[in-house]
Amino acid sequence: MAEKLRWGILATGWIAELFVKDLQLTGHSVTAVGSRTSARAQAFASAFNIPTAHGSYEALAADPNVDIVYIATPHPQHHANAMMALQAGKHILVEKPFTINAVEAAEVVALARSKGLLVLEAMWTRFLPHICRMREIIAAGTIGEVRSITADHRQHLSDDPKHRLNDLALGGGALLDLAIYPISLTWDILGKPDHLHATATFRATGADAQVATVFHYASGAIATTLSSSDSAGPNRAAIVGTKGRIEIDRVWYEPSSFRVYDNDNALIETCAPARIGRGMQFQADEVERLIAAGQTESAILPPDETVQIMQTLDALRAQIGLRYPSES
């Protein structure tokens, strides 16, 4: 392997652009990009000064100058793209949601393990400095036993029925695109819920426009999330414990600030945001650290947890009656 890990970018959409900007801003090496057409790949490569442009995903996966493939295609394509990249011997970072369902997720993880390759879900929020500090505060017992979590992810996005977010064939809907963030946060803090409940409203296309969830835990804790693609919200989060609370400011899932209070409402600690780009580079730092250490799984977001989160999403979809065409 090269001294500096060489990234290959699979797909050329908006999220790929954001990730590449953060990679290059912070000194990571992007050596190749692949798209479904040579023209798209070349345009992306020219825009970001990437040395090699491939006119197919297969060519990118086969590139000997690529160590890890970042998969940024629409959700229903993640499984096939991930399996292809792993078969080609590449480590993979797969955009969230990791796949369409838990069965696909488990297959990807199993193949990565059989080949001794790194697999990580690109839930970049998990790796942000303020979220890492939040975990330390909770682990230290500063706010006591966690009793509740509240978090929202609400944006006013396109109403166009042809937009990816509103197209069931592309895995569209608020649950997999937006709710995955607060749901992953609850998993990060409290783990697997003992019971879960969900309700949703839908667009004419059948995609969910708004979804609310309630998770119950054996400890007595309750976590609530609200996510929507048809209305903008405050996008804040709070973790309340028996000794105090953490309040994360807007936008909680991006580099943000938070405050810690005790039960008397006295301020214990403040945390300022780490403003370097959008913050997507921190997950790349973790990937490169793991590979340099000869490791293939992150303790911050283990592959087994990614599969279990997909199981949770499957259960929530069953409750609201949401099924994708690729699953029929």
N, C-alpha and C positions, 0 to 999 in steps of 0.2 A: 504494500500500500504506500501511496505517496506520503511524504512528510505532512502535508496539509490535505485534509479530506477533500475530495473532489465531488461536488454536488452536480447531479443531473436533474433538470426540472421537467417533469412529465406533465404537459398541458400548459397552455399560455393564457389562461383567463386572469381575472382581476386578483384573485387570491394569490396566484403564482407571482404576479407583478409585485404585490406587497411583500411577499416573502423574499424575493430576490433583492428588492431594495434594501431590506434590513440585513440580509446576508452580506451584501457588498459594502454597506455602510460600516459594518463591524469587522471587516477583514476576512470573511469566509470566501472560499474559492468556488465559483460557479463555472464549470467547464463546458457544459452542454445543455441544450434544451431540445425537447422533442414535441412535435405537434402532429395533427392528423394530415397536415399538408406542409410541403416544403416552404411555401410562401409565408404561412403563419409562423413557422419556426424561425425562418430567416428574419422576419420583421421583429420578433421578440429578441432574437440574438443581437440584432443591430441596435435595438433600443437600449439594451443593457450591456453591450460590449462583451457578449458571451462568445468564446472562440468557435464552438461547433453547434450547428443547427441540423437537426435530423427531421426528415419528413415523415417519420412514423414513430410510434411509441416503441415498437420492437427494436428499431435501430438505436434508440437512446439506451434501452436496457442492455443491448449488446456492446455498447461503447466501452472499450477497455480503459478509457481515461475517466470513467465515472465509478466512484466508490459507493455512493448512496443515491438512491432515486427518491425525490420528493414527488408524491403523487397528488395532483391537484385537479383531477377530473371530476365530473359530477358523481354523486354518491353511488349510483348503480354500477358505475364502471370501476370502483375502487377494488373490488375483489379480483376481477380479471387482471387489472393492471398490476396489483400487488403480487399476485401469483406469478405473473410473467417476469416481473423484476427479480423476484426471489429465485425463480428457476434459472435466471441468467447470472445468479451469484451476487446480486446487489443487496446491500442493506436498504431498508425502506423506512421513510417517514410518510405516513398516510394521513391526508386531511380528515378532519372530523366532519360528519360521523364516519367512523372507521370503515364501515360497510353499511349495507342496507339492513342487515339483520345479524343476529348472533351466530347463526349457523355459518354464514360467510366469514364472520370475524374469527371464529374458532379454526376454520380451515386455513386462513392466512397465518395465524399464530402457530399452528401445528407445523406448517411447511417451513416457516422461519426457524423454528427450533430444530427441526430435522436437519437443516442446512447450516446451523450455527451462525445465523445472520441476525443482525439487529432489526427489531420491529418496534415501532413506536407510533402511537396515535398523535397527530399534530394538534393536540389540545394545548395550544401555546400559552393560554392563561395559567396553566398549572406551574409554569416555569418562571413567571414574572416575579421580580424581587419582592413586591408587596404581598403576593400570595404566599411565597416561601416564608416571609417573616410572620404572616398570619398563622401558618402552621406551627412555627416555633412558639408563638405566644400561647396557642391552645395547648400544645404538648407540655408546656411549662406549668400549666394549671392556672395561669394568670386570671382567666375569666371563669375558672371552675369547670364543672361538668356542663357540656353544651346541652341546652334545653330546646333551642329553636334556631332555625336558619330561615331567612327570607331573602329572596333574590329575584329580580326580574330582568328580562331581556326583551325589550319591546322597541321595534323600529317601524316607521312608516315607509314601507317599500313598494315596489311597483305593483299596480293592479292589473297589469297586462297578463291575460291568461296564458300567453306564450312565454312569459318570463320563466326562467328556470325554477324560481321559488314557488311558482304556482302550477307547475307541470308535474303531475304524478309520475309520469314516465321517467322523469329526471330525479325522482326522490324528493320533490318539492314539498314545502310545508314548514310551519313554524317549529314543529317538534324537533326534526332532525337538523334544521339549519340554525335555530336560535335557542330553543329550550335545552339543547345539548350542553350549553355553557352552564346555566345554573344547576342542571342535574349533575353534571360532572363535579361542580363545586360541592354539592351535598354529599356525593360519594367521597370526595377528597377528605371531608371533615368527619362524616358519620358512617361511611361505608354503606353496605347493602341494607336497604330498608326491609322491615319485616312485613309491612303492608303498604300498598300504594293505591292512590285514587287519581283519576284524571277526568277532565271534561274539556270539550273543545267546541269551537265554531268553525265553519268551513266556507271556503270560496265556492263559486259555481263549478270550478274545475275539479272539486273533490279534495283539493289540498287544504290542510288545516291552516286557518288564518290566526287562530288564537287558541292556546292550550294552557290550562292550569293544572298543577299537580300538587298532591299532598302525600308526603312520605311519613310513615310512622315507624319508630324504632323501639326495640325491646327496652331500651334505657328510659323510655318515656319521652324522648325528644321527638319533635315534629319539624319537618322542613316543608316549606311552601315555595313554589315557583310560579311565575306567570310570564308567558312569552307570547309575542304577537308580531305579525308582519304587516298589520293594517293600521297600527297606531303606535305613536312614539311614547315611551315611558321614561321614568327617572333613571332607570338602569343603575340602581344602587343595591347594596347587599348589607345584611346585618347578621351577626352571629351572637346570640345571647346565651350566657352561661349563668351558673348559680352565684358567681362572684362578680360578674361584670359583663361587658359586651364589646364587640368590635363593630364599628360602623365604617363601611367602605364607600367612598364617594363615587359620583358619576365620573367615568363609566367604570364600574367595578372590575370588568373583565379585560380592561386595557390598563396600561401603566397608570396607577391612580394613587391617591392618598387615603389613609384611614386614621381613625382615632380609637383609642382604647379607654373605656371608662369603667370605674368600679361601681358597686351598687349604690353608692352615695352620689353618683354622677360626677365624681372627681376625675379629671383627665389624668390618665396614667402614662400614655405614650401616644406619640404621633408618628406617622410614617409618610414621607414625601415620595412622590412618584419618581421612578427612574426613567427619565425622558430621553431615550436614545432610539430614534426611529419610532416604529409602531410597537416594538417589543417582541417581534416574532423571532429575533435572533437568539433569545435565551433557550428555546427548545433546540436550536442548532448547536449551541454550546454544550448542552447535555448530551446530544448525540455524539459529538466529537470527543467529549470526555469519556463516554462509555466505550467507544471503539478503541481509543488510545489505551484504555485500561483492559482491553480484551473482554469486555462485557457486552451482552446483547439485550439486556432488559433494564429499564429504568425503575428505580424504587419509587420515584415520584408518580409515575403512571405505568404500572406493570401491565403487560399484555393480558394477563388473566383478568385484571380489573376492567380493561377495555372491553373484553368479551362480556363480562357481567353487566357493564353499563349498557351494552347493546341488548342484553336480555331484558333489562329494565325498560328500555325504549320499546322493545317488542311487546312487553306486557302493557305498557301505556297505550300503544297503538291498538292492541286488542280491545282495550276498554273503550276507546273512542271510535272504534270501527274503521281504522285507517289501514288500507292494504295497497301495496304497490303493484303495478302491472307485471314487473319482473318476477314477482313471487307466485304468480298464478300458474 
